[in-house]
C-alpha cells in the first residue's frame, strides 16, 4: 500500500507543480501590476529595477499562498485521477482488492498537511513579507524618484511642488520648466526657466534654473515678479505614503489584540465607522482560518470526481476543477454575514464552503467503489 500511496502522490505533484508555475505567474504578475500602479499614482516614473520586481514577487508570494496552493493541488488531483481512470488503473486496483476509497486517503492526508502549511505561512511568513513589501513600495522606491525621471508635457506633483517639464534633452537637462511652490494660506509661488538641472552638494539636491522668471504670491492685488540668470531651489522631500501597516501585516496574536481593542471602542462609542472596521477585521480573521482548510476541502471532492472521469478527457478535468473553485467562492459569498457577527460566528460562517465541499466529497468517496 505504501508503494501505491507514493505512486499516487508522485502522479499528483507533477501536474500540480506545472499548475503552480502557471497560476503563480498569473497571480503574482497581477499583484506586481496592482502594486506598481498604486505606487506610480504617488511617484510617477519611479525607477523600478529588475531586482525590485523580483523582491515584489518574493514578498507577494506568501500573501497568495492561501489562494494558489489549493487551486494547484486541486488541478493536480483532478488530472491524476482522471488519467488513472482513463488508463483503467483504478479498475485494476479494484480488481486487485484495493477499494478506490482507499486510494483517496493519501490525498486527504496530503491536503491536511498542506492546510497546516498554509496556516503557518499566513501567520508567519505573510506578516513579514507584507511589512517588507510595504517598506519597499512606500519608502524605498519613492526615495529614488527625482525630477529628472518625470515625464514631459504633463503637470506632476512632487512634495509641495507642482512641476511641468516641457522637454528633456540627451544630456538630461530640463527645458521650459514650470514649478509651482505651495505657500501658507493657499497661495503659491511660480518659477519659469528656459533650462534646469539637478545638482547634489552637501548631501542635499538642488534644482538649478537658468534664464527664468519668478512670480511671487499676490500682494494687494499685485503679482510681484523678478527675472534671474541663475537660481537654486532645494528639492523638497519626495512624497512618501505613511500608510499604517494593514491587517495582512499582523499575525493572529496581533489580530486578536486588535479585535479586542476595536470591540471595546465600539462598545464605548457605538461609532458606525468603528463597526465597519470591526466587521472587516473579523471577516479577515475568519478567512485566515478558512482559506488554509481549502486544501483539505478540495481533496475530499476532487479525488472522487476525478476518479469518475472515466474517458471524459482533460476537458472534463479542467471544467470540473473550475466548477469546484467557482462553487467554493459562490458559497463563501452567500454565507457572508450582512451584519456585524461575533468573532466565533464569523469563523464558523467562513468555514461553510469547506464544510459543503467536504460533505459532498465524503458522499462521493463513500460511493466511489461504484465507478
Beta strands, then each sheet from edge to edge (+ up, - down):
strand 1: 155-158
strand 2: 161-168
strand 3: 174-182
strand 4: 188-201
strand 5: 204-219
strand 6: 222-234
sheet 1: 1+ 2- 3+ 4- 5+ 6-
end
